[in-house]
Amino acid sequence: MRTGTTWLSTLLDSHPSIDCDHELLHRMKYRGRAIDAKEYLDRCLFESSSASVRGFKVMYHQMRGPKSISCHIFSHLFRETYDCKVIHMLRNKLDVYVSHCLGTQSKLWNILPDKQQVVAKTGRMYNCGNATFEDCVEKYNKPVVIDIEHLKMFYKKYAIWENKIKEIFPDHIEVHYEDLPNVSEILQYLEVNDAPLQAGTQKLRQFSNKELIINYDEVMSVIPNYSAT
C-alpha cells in the first residue's frame, strides 16, 4: 500500500538471523480449510529456511473481509498457532495515497538496484531494459491530479485497516516510515542482535506533495476534515 513495507522487509532480510519473504499471501492459490493454510505457511516459513526469525510482508487489502482466508489466518493461525510478532508499518496517509497514484501512473513500484528490475503491482518482475535509475525517477515523479472523492474513500478505508490491526494484534509494534532505515527498536522486538543492514530497494520519490499534486490547494482544503479518521 506504499507505506514502505518493501523497504522494511528488504532491510530485515539482510540481517543474518532473519529471513523475511515478500508477499506469501499474494501467492496463495487455494481457498478454504485452515489446515491448507497451515501446511502452506509451514512449508514456506520452516522448510525453506533455518533463520532464527522468519516472516513475510502482509498488505491491508489481504484482510479485506471476515470470509477472506487471509483474515482467517490473521485472527486464528497467527495468534493461536504460531508465536507471531507483528510489525505495523505506518506512514502519512496523503504520502501513501500520492505514492500509490505515482506508482499507478508510471507503472513503477520498487527498484531493485542489485538486479536492475522493477517490481510490478502484480508481483511479477519486469526488466528495466536500458532505463537508468534517473530515467525511472523522472518517469515516476510526474505530477498527478488527485480525485478528491477517491481520496476521501481511501482515508476512511485506511483508518478501518489500521484499527483492525490494533484489534487483532494488541501487542503489535508500530513503526513509522519516517524512522527508517533505523530499525533498532524492531531488532530488539524480534530479539536479535544489531547488525549492519542493507536495503534492497532505491527510493523513487524525490519531491514533496506540493510539487507532485497538481490540485494541491484543493486537496489541502479537504485533508483537515479527514486527517483524524
Secondary structure, 3 states (H helix, E strand, C coil): CCCCHHHHHHHHHCCCCEEECCCCHHHCCCCCCHHHHHHHHHHHHHHCCCCCEEECCCCHHHHCCCCCHHHHHHHHHHHHHCCCCCEEEECCHHHHHHHHHHHHHHCCCEEECCCCEEECCCCCEEECCCCCHHHHHHHHCCCECCCHHHHHHHHHHHHHHHHHHHHHCCCCEEEEHHHCCCCHHHHHHCCCCCCCCCCCCECCCCCCHHHHECCHHHHHHHHHHCCCC
